[in-house]
Amino acid sequence: MLQRLFKRPPDRETLLAILFFALNVFLVFSIFIPMMRDINTWDESVYVNTGRSLVRGELPPFSRNPLIGLFYAALYLIFSGSPFWMLYSISLGRFLLFGLMWLSAYLIARQFARSMPPLAMAGPLLLFPVLVDILLNPSDALFAALSGFALWQVLGFYNDQDRSHLWKASLFLGLAALSRNDGLVLFVIFLFLAALIVRSVRWDFRWLLPAVIPFAALVGGYLLLFAAVTGGFEVGTMQRSYVAFQQGQSVDYKREPDCQQKLLKCAVLKAQELYGTGEENGYSVFHAISRNPQAFASRLTRILGALPSLVVDTFGKRMIFLALILAARGIWELLAKRKYLLLAILLLWMTHLGVYFLTFFRIGYIRTIYFVPFLLIALGAYAFVQDMSQRRRAYVLIGLFLTVTIAAVFLDVRALYFTTALLAAALLGIHLFQTTTTDGPSLATMGLLSLLAVGLILRPIFDPPVGRDLSQGAEEQALLVMVDSLPKNTTVAAGSPGGVWAADMEFEDLGGDEYYAVTSPAELHDLLVQKGITAVYVDSSLSNANEPIWKLIESQLDQYYTTAYSGREGSIRLLLVK
């Protein structure tokens, strides 16, 4: 059977990689079977709904990441007959995206087969929560996977200068650009890196066509398709970047008494006050900054100050020192072997994140470059194992970690001394194994498994896989009542779109300006009736994030609304407008 599926049976390393992947899926299985309360009711729901809209003939503009829409359109076609189509689409979508990210990281590691066993990459993939956390934003996850595949091909070009790698890298970057607009910036970085690699061998412009044509065909082809279908040539990247720039003001904003709207909306209004509106600035972020550089300097200082905590949250507070120590050893290994260009490729590949210092920097962006720190961590782990075969170096490293442990105990830096104590013990065990054993497992195998054990001790515990019962969730019951009570495509008002779109309804945002201009329950009811809104879906995105609107509804609940469903002590409701 395997010989039919493969031109040749998979080697032992490939089978072990599949085993580690299956183990990883088992350990984080709960992320693949979310209940409605577990999904991201904004970003994740928006992208899933883009697929539903695409099936109905609505082509998203380039700025709305059309590839993720196509991805979920395929899943919608599979599950559209079920009232839980969104949950099923998210479940399968998360699994596929997780698999793509895992595969891209492993293929990158295979380009370093001369420097370490590729299976060393399984360690960070198993240990760190990045691949799980990033799934809450599927556009981030798809971009991360595709940019990882592109880096895999760039490293292949570095290794053998075969121009076929440039065709493939450009293809993957074109797909990445269609999944997030970051791909445009990453494509420029790719051209620069390709030029560096070519220049390091011999200067030859024949590399340029294979590096450009696939990307240009994919991105330009979609823009032409969109123009042909809609009659308008819309890119929308500048407009969307400007919206992100306004939202980025939230890092340097304290709620003011005169703004009762959601915090993010208040921050946008503050940004318009400080820098002007998008129309006034021609949607140019640079023009906006030039109007008030002092305000932007204050904001940038806040972003830079928050960056260390975002990195800590990315890798986990208990795991961050392990990640830093192993990655630092990986960097030192590349420097010691004079792999300067290779290290430059890895570091420069991450620099596209710099654009977010101008707009809106969030933790999800750090997760999209997971494969670079994971690779450095894997290189560092293997380098430490090899260090243990040299007695003097082994004792110096073990002594260093013990010294840091003692210092960290006195300074009460618990995560640090816990990490360094475990590392010292693991390295001592590896060294003793190497000096006393002549047969059995290899030093590399034993050493990497020992460091994996350290990571498993440090990592917060995995949750055991459990099934889901869709009959028990309040959100799921509200969804079924919505489907039974309302005609398909009815417009339902809510604080966020996830629960509404999941029921195949259309969403009306109660966080809009016109609703915050309302001052009484009767006025709000009249506005809903005037707009043809027949139902209101209540969850925390309304009762907490849009509390002023919810108070207007709640204060005259029985007079203006009929409760069609109420669950979880009233936190989830479906109200019919009288």
C-alpha positions in Angstrom: 0.0 0.0 0.0 2.8 2.4 0.9 4.6 1.7 -2.3 1.4 2.8 -4.2 1.3 6.0 -2.3 5.0 6.8 -2.6 7.4 6.3 -5.4 9.5 4.6 -2.8 8.6 3.6 0.8 9.2 6.5 3.3 12.5 6.4 5.1 12.7 5.9 8.9 13.1 9.6 9.5 9.9 10.5 7.5 8.0 7.9 9.5 9.3 9.3 12.7 8.3 12.8 11.7 4.8 11.5 10.9 4.8 9.9 14.4 5.8 13.1 16.1 3.2 15.0 14.2 0.5 12.5 15.2 1.7 12.8 18.8 1.5 16.6 18.6 -2.0 16.5 17.2 -3.0 14.1 20.0 -1.6 16.4 22.7 -3.4 19.5 21.4 -6.5 17.8 20.1 -8.9 20.0 21.9 -8.0 23.0 19.7 -9.4 21.1 16.7 -12.9 20.5 18.2 -13.9 23.9 19.5 -17.3 24.9 20.8 -18.8 28.2 19.7 -17.4 29.9 22.8 -13.9 28.8 21.8 -13.8 30.5 18.4 -12.6 34.0 17.6 -15.9 35.7 16.9 -14.1 38.4 14.9 -11.0 37.5 12.9 -11.6 33.8 12.6 -15.3 34.2 12.0 -14.7 36.9 9.4 -12.4 34.7 7.4 -14.7 31.7 7.6 -17.6 33.9 6.4 -15.4 35.2 3.5 -15.5 31.6 2.2 -19.3 31.5 2.5 -19.6 34.8 0.7 -17.2 33.6 -2.0 -19.4 30.6 -2.7 -22.3 33.1 -3.1 -20.4 35.0 -5.7 -18.8 37.8 -3.6 -15.2 38.1 -4.6 -13.0 39.7 -1.8 -10.6 42.4 -2.8 -6.9 41.8 -2.6 -6.6 43.6 0.8 -9.1 41.1 2.3 -6.8 38.1 1.9 -8.6 36.2 -0.8 -6.7 32.9 -0.5 -8.0 32.3 3.0 -11.5 32.9 1.6 -10.9 30.3 -1.1 -9.7 27.9 1.6 -12.9 28.3 3.6 -15.1 28.3 0.5 -13.9 24.7 -0.1 -14.8 23.8 3.4 -18.2 25.6 3.3 -19.1 23.5 0.2 -18.4 20.4 2.3 -20.4 21.4 5.4 -23.0 23.9 4.2 -25.8 21.4 4.7 -25.2 21.3 8.5 -26.5 24.0 11.0 -23.0 23.7 12.6 -21.2 24.3 9.3 -19.0 27.0 10.8 -17.8 24.8 13.7 -17.0 21.9 11.3 -15.2 24.3 8.9 -13.2 25.7 11.7 -12.3 22.2 13.0 -11.1 20.9 9.7 -9.5 24.2 8.8 -7.5 24.3 12.0 -6.3 20.8 11.5 -5.2 21.5 7.9 -3.5 24.8 8.8 -1.7 23.1 11.7 -0.5 20.4 9.4 0.8 22.9 6.8 2.7 24.8 9.5 4.2 21.7 10.9 5.2 20.5 7.5 6.9 23.8 6.5 8.9 23.9 9.7 10.1 20.3 9.2 11.0 20.9 5.5 13.1 23.9 6.6 14.9 21.7 9.1 15.7 19.2 6.3 17.7 22.0 4.6 19.9 21.9 7.6 20.5 18.1 7.5 24.3 18.7 7.4 24.1 20.6 10.7 21.6 18.7 12.7 19.1 15.8 12.5 15.9 17.3 11.0 13.8 15.6 13.6 15.3 18.0 16.1 12.7 20.5 14.9 10.0 18.2 16.4 11.1 19.4 19.8 10.1 23.0 19.6 7.0 22.1 17.5 5.9 19.9 20.4 6.8 22.1 23.2 5.9 25.7 22.4 2.3 26.8 22.1 2.8 29.0 19.0 1.2 26.7 16.5 -1.9 26.3 18.6 -2.3 30.0 19.5 -1.9 31.2 15.9 -4.9 29.1 14.8 -7.3 31.7 16.3 -6.4 33.8 13.3 -6.4 31.6 10.2 -5.0 34.3 7.9 -1.9 34.4 10.2 -1.6 30.6 10.2 -1.9 30.3 6.4 0.5 33.1 5.8 3.0 31.6 8.3 2.8 28.2 6.5 3.2 29.6 3.0 6.1 31.9 4.0 7.7 28.9 5.7 7.5 27.0 2.4 9.0 30.0 0.7 11.9 30.1 3.1 12.4 26.3 2.6 13.0 27.0 -1.1 15.2 30.0 -0.4 17.4 27.8 1.8 17.4 25.2 -1.0 18.7 27.8 -3.4 21.4 28.8 -0.9 22.4 25.1 -0.6 22.7 24.2 -4.3 22.0 27.4 -6.4 19.4 25.6 -8.5 17.1 28.2 -10.0 14.1 25.9 -9.8 14.0 26.8 -6.1 13.4 30.5 -7.0 10.4 29.5 -9.1 8.9 27.6 -6.1 9.8 30.3 -3.6 8.2 33.0 -5.7 5.1 30.8 -6.1 4.8 30.3 -2.4 5.3 34.0 -1.8 2.5 34.9 -4.3 0.2 32.6 -2.4 1.4 34.1 0.9 0.6 37.6 -0.4 -2.9 36.4 -1.3 -3.3 35.2 2.3 -1.9 38.4 4.0 -0.7 41.6 2.4 2.6 41.1 4.4 3.6 39.0 1.4 4.2 42.1 -0.6 6.9 43.2 1.8 8.3 39.7 2.2 8.6 39.5 -1.6 10.9 42.5 -1.6 13.0 40.9 1.1 13.1 37.6 -0.9 14.5 39.5 -3.9 17.2 41.0 -1.8 18.1 37.7 -0.3 18.2 36.0 -3.7 20.5 38.7 -4.9 22.8 38.2 -1.9 23.0 34.4 -2.6 23.7 34.9 -6.3 26.3 37.6 -5.5 28.0 35.3 -3.1 28.6 32.8 -5.9 28.8 34.9 -9.1 26.7 37.8 -10.4 24.1 36.6 -12.8 20.8 38.3 -13.7 19.2 35.1 -15.0 17.9 34.5 -11.5 15.5 37.5 -11.7 12.9 36.1 -14.0 12.2 32.9 -12.0 12.1 35.0 -8.9 9.5 37.4 -10.2 7.3 35.7 -12.7 5.3 33.3 -10.4 4.6 36.0 -7.8 3.6 38.6 -10.4 1.4 36.0 -12.2 -0.5 35.1 -9.0 -0.9 38.6 -7.5 -1.4 40.4 -10.8 -3.7 37.6 -12.0 -6.0 38.0 -9.0 -6.1 41.8 -9.4 -7.1 41.4 -13.0 -9.7 38.7 -12.1 -11.2 41.0 -9.5 -11.4 43.9 -12.0 -13.0 41.7 -14.6 -15.6 40.3 -12.2 -16.4 43.5 -10.2 -15.7 46.1 -12.9 -13.3 47.9 -10.5 -9.5 47.7 -10.0 -9.3 47.7 -6.2 -6.3 46.8 -4.2 -7.3 48.4 -0.9 -3.9 47.8 0.8 -3.4 51.5 1.7 -6.9 51.8 3.1 -6.6 48.7 5.2 -3.1 49.8 6.4 -4.5 53.1 7.5 -7.3 51.4 9.4 -4.7 49.3 11.2 -2.7 52.5 11.8 -5.7 54.1 13.5 -6.4 50.9 15.6 -2.7 50.9 16.6 -3.4 54.0 18.7 -4.9 51.7 21.3 -1.4 51.0 22.7 -1.0 54.6 23.7 -4.6 55.4 24.6 -6.3 55.7 28.0 -10.1 55.7 28.0 -11.5 59.2 28.2 -14.9 59.9 29.9 -16.5 61.4 26.8 -16.0 58.3 24.7 -18.4 55.5 25.7 -17.8 53.2 22.7 -15.5 50.1 22.6 -11.9 50.8 23.6 -10.7 50.1 20.0 -13.2 52.5 18.5 -12.3 55.2 21.0 -8.6 54.7 20.1 -9.5 55.1 16.4 -11.3 58.4 17.2 -8.3 59.6 19.1 -6.0 58.7 16.2 -8.3 60.8 13.9 -7.9 63.7 16.3 -4.1 63.4 16.5 -3.3 62.6 12.8 -6.4 63.4 10.8 -8.7 61.1 8.9 -7.8 58.7 6.2 -9.4 60.9 3.6 -7.4 63.9 4.8 -4.1 62.0 4.5 -4.9 60.2 1.3 -4.7 57.0 3.4 -0.9 57.5 3.7 0.4 56.4 7.0 3.6 58.4 6.5 1.7 61.5 5.8 -0.3 61.0 8.9 2.8 60.6 11.0 4.4 63.7 9.5 1.4 65.7 10.9 2.1 64.7 14.5 5.5 63.1 14.9 5.6 63.7 18.7 2.4 61.7 19.2 3.7 58.8 17.0 7.0 58.9 18.9 5.1 58.4 22.1 3.2 55.5 20.6 6.3 53.9 19.1 7.9 54.0 22.6 4.9 52.1 24.0 5.1 49.5 21.2 8.8 48.9 21.8 8.3 48.7 25.5 5.6 46.1 25.1 7.6 44.0 22.7 9.5 41.9 25.4 6.3 40.9 27.1 4.8 39.9 23.7 7.8 37.7 23.0 7.4 36.1 26.5 3.7 35.5 25.9 4.5 34.0 22.5 6.7 31.2 23.9 5.2 31.0 27.4 6.4 32.4 30.7 7.7 29.1 31.9 9.4 28.3 28.5 10.9 31.7 27.5 14.4 31.2 29.1 14.7 27.7 27.5 13.8 29.3 24.1 16.3 32.1 24.5 19.2 29.9 25.7 18.8 27.3 23.0 18.2 30.0 20.2 21.3 31.9 21.4 23.3 28.7 21.2 22.0 28.1 17.7 23.1 31.6 16.6 26.5 31.0 18.1 26.8 27.7 16.3 26.2 29.4 12.9 28.6 32.2 13.8 31.3 29.7 14.9 30.9 27.8 11.6 31.1 31.2 9.7 27.6 30.7 8.2 27.2 34.5 8.1 25.0 34.6 5.0 22.8 31.8 6.3 22.3 33.5 9.6 21.5 36.8 7.7 18.9 35.0 5.6 17.1 33.7 8.7 17.2 37.1 10.5 16.3 39.2 7.5 13.4 36.9 6.7 11.7 38.2 9.9 12.2 41.9 9.1 8.8 42.3 7.3 7.4 42.6 10.8 8.9 46.0 10.9 5.9 47.5 9.0 3.7 46.8 12.0 5.6 49.3 14.1 4.0 51.8 11.8 0.5 50.4 12.0 -0.8 47.9 14.6 1.5 45.5 16.4 0.0 42.4 18.0 1.3 39.1 19.3 -0.1 37.2 16.3 2.5 38.8 14.0 5.4 37.3 16.1 3.9 33.9 15.7 3.9 34.1 11.9 7.7 33.8 11.9 7.8 30.8 14.3 9.9 28.7 12.1 13.0 30.9 12.4 13.3 30.8 16.2 12.2 27.2 16.2 15.1 26.4 13.8 17.6 28.3 15.9 16.3 26.4 19.0 16.7 23.1 17.3 20.2 24.0 16.1 21.1 25.1 19.6 19.7 21.9 21.2 21.8 19.8 18.9 24.9 22.0 19.4 24.6 21.5 23.2 24.4 17.8 22.8 27.5 17.8 20.7 29.2 20.0 23.3 28.9 17.2 25.8 31.3 15.0 23.9 34.1 17.5 24.8 34.9 17.2 28.5 36.2 20.7 29.0 33.4 22.4 27.2 30.9 20.2 29.0 32.1 21.1 32.4 32.3 24.8 31.5 28.7 24.8 30.3 27.4 22.8 33.2 29.2 25.1 35.7 27.9 28.1 33.9 24.3 26.9 34.2 24.8 26.0 37.9 26.2 29.5 38.5 23.2 31.1 36.8 20.9 28.9 38.8 22.4 30.0 42.1 22.3 33.7 41.1 18.7 33.3 39.9 17.7 31.7 43.3 19.1 34.7 45.2 17.3 37.1 42.7 14.1 35.0 42.9 13.8 34.7 39.2 12.0 31.4 39.4 11.5 30.6 35.7 15.2 31.2 35.1 16.6 29.0 37.9 14.1 26.2 37.2 15.2 26.2 33.6 19.0 26.4 34.2 18.9 23.8 36.9 17.1 21.3 34.6 19.5 22.1 31.8 22.5 21.6 34.0 21.1 18.2 35.1 20.3 17.2 31.5 23.7 18.2 30.1 25.5 16.3 32.9 23.4 13.2 32.2 24.2 13.5 28.5 27.9 13.9 29.2 27.9 10.9 31.6 26.0 8.8 29.0 28.6 9.7 26.4 31.6 8.8 28.6 30.2 5.5 30.0 28.2 4.0 27.1 29.7 2.2 24.1 26.6 0.8 22.5 22.8 1.5 22.5 21.2 4.8 21.5 23.4 7.4 19.9 24.6 10.5 21.7 22.4 12.7 19.5 19.3 10.7 20.1 19.8 10.4 23.8 20.8 14.1 24.1 17.9 15.5 22.2 15.4 13.3 24.1 16.9 14.6 27.3 16.4 18.2 26.3 12.9 17.3 25.1 12.2 16.0 28.6 13.4 19.3 30.1 11.0 21.1 27.9 8.1 18.8 28.8 8.8 19.5 32.5 8.8 23.2 31.9 5.8 23.3 29.7 2.3 23.8 31.2 0.4 20.5 31.2 -1.3 19.3 28.1 -5.1 18.8 28.3 -6.3 15.3 27.6 -8.3 14.9 24.4 -12.1 15.0 25.0 -15.0 15.0 22.6 -17.5 17.8 22.3 -21.3 17.7 22.9 -22.9 20.3 20.7 -26.3 19.7 22.4 -24.9 21.1 25.7 -23.5 24.5 24.6 -25.5 27.6 25.2 -24.2 29.2 22.0 -25.0 26.1 20.0 -28.5 26.0 21.3 -29.0 29.7 20.5 -27.8 29.0 17.0 -30.3 26.2 16.5 -33.1 28.4 17.8 -32.0 31.2 15.5 -32.1 28.8 12.5 -35.6 27.5 13.5 -37.1 30.9 14.3 -35.8 33.1 11.5 -35.7 32.9 7.7 -32.3 32.3 6.2 -30.2 35.4 5.7 -32.2 37.5 8.1 -30.2 40.4 9.5 -29.5 39.9 13.2 -27.9 42.6 15.4 -25.1 41.6 17.7 -21.8 42.7 19.2 -19.7 40.5 17.0 -20.5 38.5 13.9 -19.4 34.9 14.8 -22.7 33.6 16.3 -24.8 35.3 13.6 -22.9 34.1 10.6 -22.7 30.6 12.1 -26.5 30.5 11.8 -26.3 31.6 8.1 -27.7 35.0 9.0 -26.5 38.5 8.1 -24.7 40.6 10.8 -25.6 44.1 12.0 -23.0 45.6 14.2 -24.4 47.1 17.4 -21.0 48.8 18.0 -21.6 51.2 15.1 -21.7 55.0 15.6 -25.4 55.3 15.0 -26.2 53.0 17.9 -24.0 54.9 20.3 -25.8 58.0 19.3 -29.0 56.6 20.7 -29.9 57.8 24.2 -33.0 55.8 25.2 -34.4 52.2 25.0 -37.3 53.4 22.9 -35.0 55.2 20.5 -32.9 52.1 20.1 -35.9 50.0 19.5 -37.2 52.4 16.9 -33.9 52.4 15.1 -33.8 48.6 15.0 -37.4 48.5 13.6 -36.5 51.2 11.0 -33.5 49.2 9.8 -35.6 46.0 9.6 -33.8 44.2 12.4 -36.0 41.5 13.8 -33.6 39.8 16.3 -30.7 40.6 18.6 -28.1 38.0 19.6 -26.6 38.5 23.0 -23.2 37.3 24.2 -20.2 38.9 25.9 -19.3 40.9 22.8 -22.5 42.8 23.4 -23.1 42.7 27.2 -19.5 43.4 28.0 -17.7 45.0 25.0 -20.8 47.2 24.1 -22.2 47.6 27.6 -24.0 50.9 27.0 -26.0 49.4 24.2 -26.8 46.3 26.2 -28.0 48.4 29.2 -30.5 50.2 26.9 -31.8 46.8 25.7 -31.8 45.2 29.2 -33.6 48.1 30.9 -36.8 47.6 28.8 -36.3 44.0 27.8 -39.9 42.8 28.3 -41.4 45.9 26.7 -39.5 45.8 23.4 -38.2 42.3 23.0 -39.3 38.7 23.3 -36.8 36.2 24.6 -36.6 33.2 22.2 -33.7 31.6 24.0 -31.7 32.2 27.2 -28.9 30.1 28.4 -25.9 30.1 30.8 -27.7 32.2 33.3 -28.8 34.7 30.7 -25.3 35.4 29.3 -26.4 33.9 25.9 -29.7 35.1 24.5 -31.7 35.4 21.4 -34.1 38.3 21.5 -36.9 38.9 19.0 -37.7 42.6 18.3 -41.4 43.3 18.9 
